[in-house]
């Protein structure tokens, strides 16, 4: 048996290729939309991808199950649990085996047993994996999806918070409690292969280690050590991070079936032109992917700054609209990475990219914003001479904040810009200065010009010993 691990650190997403080398066939588990890596590895290992499966309808990335089935002819093995609402209607167009609790299927000599493990979602399933070629064929591991992570479990509130299904958080939390009873009954030696790692918004406190064992999770995972159901539900629902705005769209697209990549209109890199930039700003949403410091010094009026780093996909999903054209200021060498990142969450509306040298054109209206340090701005903040805007998550705010601050979480800022007073300078603050830089660009793109970013953020404020409150 061959097991290959793939990790996308921008999405904190893990996927897997399981190969039977005796029969030269493979199964891909929880694939991302970028399927070339699976096809390439399978080819290098002399394997044919004959099966594709996923543990549930994902909310945080666009699934590659349909893409792989279309490209390879592989059979789709998808959950038939949770009711007709979560039944993958697109699968009917492909070779497809619906999966129920207790079902089994094989990929060569690798045998998969299905466990229905609702809690994160109604249709969630996990897969017990047995290597039939082993001398003592017993299950060796479990693909747990968003059911059990390293040190945490999947959140049950996304259907309510992201998809608007009222009352489902408590119901799914209780289903999770009972699903975990089944997990506790599994042998301690089983390896646990989850679909996410640290940084994912699908849980509260995921570990950064890529895998675990059932026995270890029984010892250290808080969720497996809370015997009282009501206390478990309360603890699970408390402190969950705000679900990114794009999660609702991911649920919809992954259920209906993502658009195949060869059907997505190709973007192109165009020559730097002030006229083209003006048309972009009129027609759609324009993103500048340079560093926050570069953007602060000089940028085109009306543009949004989301730096092309590990957080790019998350904030693009929070701040960009799916129904408006997207234009990006970046180097031509970056254009492919930008396109791939946007497509990973179904933002297929990228039309054109252009080099940032267009900012040097005399016909382009440019502006800047200030960058300040806590030691220099503490006095004006404490005297109320500036408006301090804290854009961290709600849980961070509750743990402690600057007394003079007003809280608006970054992802919600575009809808709440009108709440921000403009009669005094605005200082934007987060934990270290990264999110607040994005927020400064959001404010300026909405016409709020007198903005400053607090470098070092709340952490620097604490180091200097300034007052905080909870």
VMD Tcl script that draws the C-alpha trace (Angstrom):
set ca {
  {0.00 0.00 0.00}
  {1.17 3.50 -0.88}
  {0.00 6.62 0.99}
  {0.84 10.08 -0.35}
  {0.05 13.23 1.65}
  {-0.70 16.59 0.01}
  {-0.97 19.79 2.04}
  {-2.07 23.25 0.90}
  {-0.89 25.66 3.57}
  {-3.01 28.51 2.19}
  {-6.15 26.50 2.88}
  {-4.70 24.37 5.73}
  {-6.11 21.48 3.68}
  {-4.84 17.90 3.60}
  {-5.67 15.41 0.88}
  {-4.40 11.93 0.17}
  {-3.65 9.42 -2.57}
  {-3.90 5.76 -1.52}
  {-2.38 3.32 -3.96}
  {-2.46 -0.44 -4.34}
  {0.89 -1.19 -5.95}
  {-0.02 -4.83 -6.59}
  {-2.91 -3.80 -8.84}
  {-1.51 -0.41 -9.97}
  {-4.64 1.53 -8.93}
  {-5.27 4.44 -6.59}
  {-7.96 6.33 -4.67}
  {-7.81 10.10 -3.99}
  {-9.38 11.33 -0.75}
  {-10.70 14.91 -0.29}
  {-9.01 16.35 -3.40}
  {-8.61 20.07 -4.04}
  {-9.56 21.62 -7.35}
  {-5.94 21.62 -8.53}
  {-5.84 17.95 -9.53}
  {-2.61 17.98 -11.52}
  {-0.59 17.01 -8.45}
  {-2.59 13.81 -7.94}
  {-2.39 12.86 -11.61}
  {1.36 13.57 -11.68}
  {2.13 11.52 -8.56}
  {-0.05 8.63 -9.71}
  {1.74 8.58 -13.06}
  {5.15 8.66 -11.38}
  {4.16 5.71 -9.19}
  {2.73 3.71 -12.08}
  {-0.84 3.95 -10.77}
  {-4.20 4.67 -12.36}
  {-6.62 6.81 -10.37}
  {-9.76 4.67 -10.38}
  {-11.58 6.15 -7.38}
  {-12.26 9.59 -5.90}
  {-13.95 10.23 -2.59}
  {-14.55 12.97 -0.07}
  {-15.56 12.87 3.55}
  {-18.24 15.57 3.27}
  {-19.35 18.60 1.27}
  {-16.53 21.00 2.03}
  {-17.07 24.64 2.95}
  {-13.54 26.02 2.81}
  {-12.22 25.02 -0.62}
  {-13.55 23.92 -3.97}
  {-13.47 20.15 -4.28}
  {-11.60 18.45 -7.09}
  {-13.78 15.33 -7.09}
  {-15.73 16.25 -10.21}
  {-12.55 17.50 -11.93}
  {-10.73 14.22 -11.26}
  {-13.69 12.07 -12.32}
  {-13.91 14.04 -15.56}
  {-10.17 13.88 -16.23}
  {-9.54 10.24 -15.29}
  {-12.87 8.43 -15.54}
  {-12.57 7.44 -11.89}
  {-15.61 6.29 -9.93}
  {-17.00 8.80 -7.43}
  {-17.54 7.34 -3.94}
  {-19.70 9.93 -2.18}
  {-21.85 10.05 0.92}
  {-25.54 9.21 0.59}
  {-26.14 10.03 4.27}
  {-27.63 13.21 5.73}
  {-30.70 13.46 3.52}
  {-31.41 14.42 -0.09}
  {-30.28 18.00 0.48}
  {-26.68 16.76 0.63}
  {-26.78 14.18 -2.16}
  {-24.25 15.45 -4.74}
  {-26.66 15.74 -7.71}
  {-23.79 16.21 -10.19}
  {-22.52 12.68 -9.43}
  {-25.29 11.17 -11.56}
  {-23.34 12.21 -14.66}
  {-20.36 10.04 -13.68}
  {-19.62 6.51 -12.54}
  {-20.84 6.79 -8.97}
  {-21.29 4.64 -5.88}
  {-23.42 6.22 -3.11}
  {-22.06 5.40 0.34}
  {-23.99 4.55 3.50}
  {-22.84 3.68 7.00}
  {-21.29 0.20 7.01}
  {-20.70 0.04 3.25}
  {-17.39 -1.25 1.95}
  {-15.54 -0.89 -1.33}
  {-12.10 -1.84 -2.56}
  {-9.38 -0.23 -4.61}
  {-7.27 -3.18 -5.64}
  {-6.29 -4.90 -2.39}
  {-7.11 -1.85 -0.27}
  {-10.43 -2.18 1.51}
  {-12.45 0.82 2.72}
  {-15.22 0.69 5.32}
  {-17.60 3.64 5.62}
  {-18.57 5.15 8.97}
  {-21.31 7.78 9.09}
  {-19.91 10.39 11.49}
  {-22.31 13.36 11.50}
  {-21.57 16.43 13.56}
  {-19.49 18.75 11.43}
  {-22.08 18.21 8.69}
  {-25.09 15.88 8.37}
  {-23.57 13.81 5.55}
  {-20.05 13.50 7.03}
  {-18.45 10.08 6.65}
  {-15.07 8.65 7.65}
  {-13.13 5.80 6.07}
  {-11.45 2.87 7.82}
  {-8.58 1.65 5.63}
  {-7.32 -1.93 5.57}
  {-4.35 -3.09 3.51}
  {-5.52 -6.44 2.21}
  {-1.97 -7.41 1.34}
  {-0.81 -7.23 4.96}
  {-0.08 -10.44 6.89}
  {-2.64 -9.59 9.59}
  {-5.25 -7.57 7.69}
  {-6.79 -5.19 10.20}
  {-7.66 -1.52 9.68}
  {-4.50 0.58 9.86}
  {-5.99 4.05 9.78}
  {-9.00 6.30 9.42}
  {-9.53 9.18 7.02}
  {-11.44 11.39 9.45}
  {-12.09 14.41 7.24}
  {-13.43 17.23 9.42}
  {-14.70 14.81 12.07}
  {-11.60 14.40 14.24}
  {-8.53 16.60 13.84}
  {-5.25 16.48 15.69}
  {-6.24 17.88 19.09}
  {-9.67 19.11 18.06}
  {-12.87 18.19 16.21}
  {-14.93 19.73 13.42}
  {-17.16 22.65 14.24}
  {-20.94 22.01 14.01}
  {-22.08 25.60 13.49}
  {-21.18 26.24 9.84}
  {-24.58 25.27 8.42}
  {-26.19 27.85 10.69}
  {-23.60 30.63 10.53}
  {-22.44 30.25 6.94}
  {-25.42 28.65 5.18}
  {-28.22 30.19 7.24}
  {-29.84 26.95 8.45}
  {-31.19 28.07 11.81}
  {-31.13 25.72 14.76}
  {-28.64 23.28 13.26}
  {-25.67 24.17 15.50}
  {-27.03 22.51 18.64}
  {-28.46 19.56 16.70}
  {-25.17 18.82 14.96}
  {-23.17 19.33 18.15}
  {-25.22 16.59 19.78}
  {-24.73 14.33 16.77}
  {-21.01 14.97 17.06}
  {-21.12 13.86 20.70}
  {-22.60 10.52 19.68}
  {-20.29 10.13 16.67}
  {-17.33 10.48 19.02}
  {-18.62 7.50 21.00}
  {-17.95 5.38 17.90}
  {-14.49 6.89 17.56}
  {-13.64 5.94 21.16}
  {-14.47 2.32 20.33}
  {-11.84 2.14 17.57}
  {-8.49 0.45 18.27}
  {-5.86 2.74 19.77}
  {-3.29 1.77 17.12}
  {-5.30 3.25 14.23}
  {-3.65 6.20 12.53}
  {-5.81 9.31 12.12}
  {-5.53 11.20 8.82}
  {-7.60 14.43 8.99}
  {-8.51 16.85 6.19}
  {-7.18 19.99 7.90}
  {-4.38 21.31 10.05}
  {-3.60 24.39 12.09}
  {-5.07 27.58 10.65}
  {-8.26 26.05 9.28}
  {-11.53 27.78 10.17}
  {-13.23 24.36 10.35}
  {-12.28 24.09 14.02}
  {-11.04 26.17 16.95}
  {-7.61 24.82 17.85}
  {-6.31 22.34 15.30}
  {-2.84 20.93 15.82}
  {-0.05 21.50 13.33}
  {1.06 17.85 13.30}
  {-0.24 16.19 10.12}
  {-1.51 12.95 11.68}
  {-2.21 11.25 14.99}
  {-3.56 7.99 16.39}
  {-6.88 7.10 17.93}
  {-5.16 6.28 21.22}
  {-3.31 9.58 21.38}
  {-6.47 11.55 20.63}
  {-8.27 9.68 23.41}
  {-5.62 10.95 25.79}
  {-5.21 14.57 24.69}
  {-8.17 15.68 22.59}
  {-10.50 17.72 24.81}
  {-13.59 16.57 22.91}
  {-12.92 12.92 23.72}
  {-12.61 13.67 27.42}
  {-15.89 15.45 28.16}
  {-18.40 12.86 29.44}
  {-21.39 15.18 29.88}
  {-23.33 15.85 26.67}
  {-24.62 19.31 27.62}
  {-21.18 20.44 28.79}
  {-19.68 19.04 25.59}
  {-22.16 20.96 23.42}
  {-21.55 24.21 25.29}
  {-17.77 23.85 25.02}
  {-17.89 22.92 21.34}
  {-20.05 25.88 20.35}
  {-18.18 28.45 22.45}
  {-15.49 30.56 20.84}
  {-15.77 29.28 17.28}
  {-14.14 31.73 14.83}
  {-16.24 33.71 12.39}
  {-16.76 31.56 9.27}
  {-15.37 33.28 6.17}
  {-18.05 34.74 3.95}
  {-17.13 32.48 1.03}
  {-17.99 29.30 2.97}
  {-21.66 29.51 1.97}
  {-20.68 29.65 -1.70}
  {-18.34 26.67 -1.30}
  {-21.15 24.59 0.19}
  {-23.38 25.47 -2.75}
  {-20.78 24.86 -5.47}
  {-19.45 21.64 -3.95}
  {-22.96 20.27 -3.62}
  {-24.05 21.20 -7.15}
  {-20.69 20.35 -8.73}
  {-17.85 22.82 -9.39}
  {-17.34 24.15 -12.90}
  {-14.69 22.15 -14.75}
  {-11.51 24.14 -15.21}
  {-11.50 23.82 -18.99}
  {-14.85 25.62 -18.97}
  {-13.50 28.61 -17.03}
  {-12.58 31.61 -19.18}
  {-8.82 32.18 -19.23}
  {-7.43 35.41 -17.80}
  {-4.69 37.37 -19.54}
  {-1.87 39.71 -18.53}
  {-2.23 43.06 -20.29}
  {0.09 45.99 -20.87}
  {0.16 48.70 -18.22}
  {-2.37 51.34 -19.21}
  {-4.08 54.08 -17.21}
  {-7.15 53.79 -19.44}
  {-7.39 50.06 -18.79}
  {-7.01 50.58 -15.04}
  {-9.75 53.20 -15.09}
  {-12.04 50.75 -16.90}
  {-11.21 48.06 -14.33}
  {-12.17 50.32 -11.44}
  {-15.44 51.18 -13.12}
  {-16.38 47.61 -14.06}
  {-15.23 45.41 -11.19}
  {-13.02 44.89 -8.16}
  {-9.28 45.61 -8.38}
  {-6.79 43.88 -6.08}
  {-3.17 44.93 -5.55}
  {-1.15 41.96 -4.24}
  {2.02 43.82 -3.18}
  {3.22 43.94 0.42}
  {1.30 46.14 2.83}
  {4.24 48.54 3.16}
  {4.54 49.00 -0.61}
  {0.80 49.56 -0.90}
  {0.80 52.05 1.99}
  {3.43 54.16 0.29}
  {1.56 54.45 -3.01}
  {-1.46 52.79 -4.59}
  {-4.22 53.48 -7.06}
  {-7.32 55.06 -5.59}
  {-10.12 52.50 -5.28}
  {-7.92 49.39 -5.13}
  {-7.90 46.73 -2.43}
  {-4.68 45.33 -0.94}
  {-4.51 41.58 -0.28}
  {-0.87 40.52 -0.21}
  {-0.08 37.33 -2.13}
  {0.96 35.22 0.86}
  {-0.45 32.36 2.95}
  {-3.49 34.46 3.92}
  {-4.38 35.56 0.38}
  {-7.02 32.92 -0.29}
  {-8.78 33.45 3.03}
  {-9.10 37.22 2.68}
  {-9.95 37.03 -1.01}
  {-12.82 34.75 0.03}
  {-13.93 37.20 2.70}
  {-13.69 40.37 0.63}
  {-14.27 39.60 -3.06}
  {-17.66 39.12 -4.70}
  {-18.35 36.05 -6.81}
  {-20.65 37.92 -9.20}
  {-18.30 40.80 -10.15}
  {-15.25 40.76 -12.43}
  {-11.88 40.57 -10.68}
  {-8.76 42.43 -11.85}
  {-5.34 42.14 -10.24}
  {-2.25 44.34 -10.16}
  {0.74 41.98 -10.04}
  {3.88 40.94 -11.88}
  {3.31 38.71 -14.88}
  {5.24 35.97 -13.06}
  {2.68 36.10 -10.25}
  {-0.39 35.93 -12.47}
  {-0.55 32.13 -12.59}
  {-0.32 31.80 -8.80}
  {-3.02 34.44 -8.34}
  {-5.34 32.65 -10.74}
  {-4.76 29.27 -9.11}
  {-5.36 30.68 -5.62}
  {-8.60 32.37 -6.63}
  {-9.84 29.28 -8.45}
  {-9.15 27.13 -5.38}
  {-12.22 28.74 -3.79}
  {-14.23 29.15 -6.97}
  {-13.43 32.81 -7.62}
  {-13.37 32.21 -11.37}
  {-14.07 35.82 -12.31}
  {-10.43 36.87 -12.82}
  {-10.43 38.69 -16.16}
  {-7.07 40.42 -16.47}
  {-3.84 41.13 -14.60}
  {-1.50 44.11 -15.09}
  {1.91 45.14 -13.83}
  {2.00 47.63 -10.95}
  {4.20 49.94 -13.04}
  {0.91 51.48 -14.15}
  {1.01 53.45 -10.88}
  {3.78 55.59 -12.35}
  {1.51 56.85 -15.14}
  {0.63 60.53 -14.62}
  {-3.05 59.91 -15.34}
  {-3.46 57.39 -12.51}
  {-4.87 58.81 -9.27}
  {-2.79 57.54 -6.36}
  {-2.92 57.86 -2.58}
  {-1.18 56.51 0.51}
  {-1.85 55.85 4.17}
  {0.30 56.31 7.25}
  {2.04 53.59 9.26}
  {2.45 54.36 12.98}
  {3.97 52.72 16.03}
  {2.29 52.26 19.40}
  {4.83 54.44 21.20}
  {4.03 57.33 18.85}
  {0.24 57.04 18.73}
  {-0.53 55.94 22.31}
  {-1.04 59.52 23.51}
  {-3.48 60.54 20.77}
  {-5.38 57.24 21.27}
  {-5.69 57.71 25.01}
  {-6.73 61.36 24.58}
  {-9.39 60.41 22.04}
  {-7.79 62.43 19.26}
  {-8.08 59.51 16.80}
  {-10.70 56.85 16.16}
  {-9.19 53.43 16.94}
  {-10.64 50.53 14.93}
  {-9.87 46.97 16.05}
  {-10.44 44.47 13.19}
  {-9.46 41.23 14.96}
  {-11.79 38.26 15.44}
  {-14.48 38.45 18.10}
  {-12.72 35.87 20.31}
  {-9.52 37.94 20.24}
  {-11.48 41.06 21.17}
  {-13.08 39.29 24.12}
  {-9.71 38.11 25.42}
  {-8.53 41.70 25.68}
  {-8.51 45.00 23.79}
  {-7.43 48.62 23.95}
  {-10.06 50.53 25.98}
  {-10.57 53.26 23.36}
  {-11.06 50.79 20.47}
  {-14.21 50.04 18.49}
  {-14.49 46.50 17.16}
  {-15.46 45.58 13.59}
  {-14.05 42.26 12.38}
  {-12.11 42.71 9.11}
  {-14.27 40.38 7.04}
  {-17.38 42.36 8.03}
  {-15.85 45.80 7.46}
  {-17.00 46.34 3.83}
  {-20.63 46.07 4.98}
  {-20.06 48.36 7.97}
  {-17.88 51.14 6.56}
  {-20.65 53.69 7.07}
  {-20.49 53.05 10.81}
  {-16.94 54.43 10.95}
  {-16.84 58.16 11.87}
  {-14.65 60.33 9.67}
  {-14.41 63.47 11.82}
  {-10.95 62.49 13.10}
  {-8.03 60.37 11.86}
  {-8.67 56.61 11.87}
  {-6.05 54.25 13.29}
  {-6.62 50.60 12.34}
  {-5.32 47.83 14.58}
  {-5.18 44.03 14.66}
  {-2.87 41.59 16.46}
  {0.37 42.42 14.64}
  {-0.49 44.75 11.74}
  {-1.29 42.45 8.83}
  {-5.08 42.37 8.89}
  {-5.23 46.05 9.80}
  {-3.28 46.84 6.61}
  {-5.96 45.09 4.57}
  {-8.60 47.00 6.55}
  {-6.87 50.30 5.77}
  {-7.15 49.49 2.07}
  {-10.84 48.57 2.49}
  {-11.55 51.91 4.13}
  {-9.69 53.87 1.46}
  {-11.33 51.90 -1.34}
  {-14.66 53.03 0.15}
  {-13.60 56.69 0.16}
  {-12.32 57.02 3.74}
  {-8.96 58.69 3.18}
  {-7.50 59.74 6.56}
  {-6.29 56.29 7.67}
  {-3.26 54.99 9.56}
  {-2.15 51.41 10.24}
  {-0.83 50.50 13.71}
  {2.34 48.49 13.07}
  {2.88 45.76 15.62}
  {-0.76 45.96 16.60}
  {-2.13 44.76 19.90}
  {0.97 42.68 20.67}
  {3.20 45.74 20.51}
  {0.71 47.68 22.64}
  {0.93 44.95 25.30}
  {4.74 44.86 25.22}
  {4.87 48.58 25.94}
  {2.64 48.13 28.97}
  {-0.27 50.30 27.84}
  {-3.74 49.80 29.33}
  {-6.04 47.03 28.10}
  {-9.48 45.80 29.11}
  {-11.71 42.76 28.60}
}
mol new
graphics top color blue
foreach p $ca { graphics top sphere $p radius 0.5 }
foreach p [lrange $ca 0 end-1] q [lrange $ca 1 end] { graphics top cylinder $p $q radius 0.2 }
display resetview
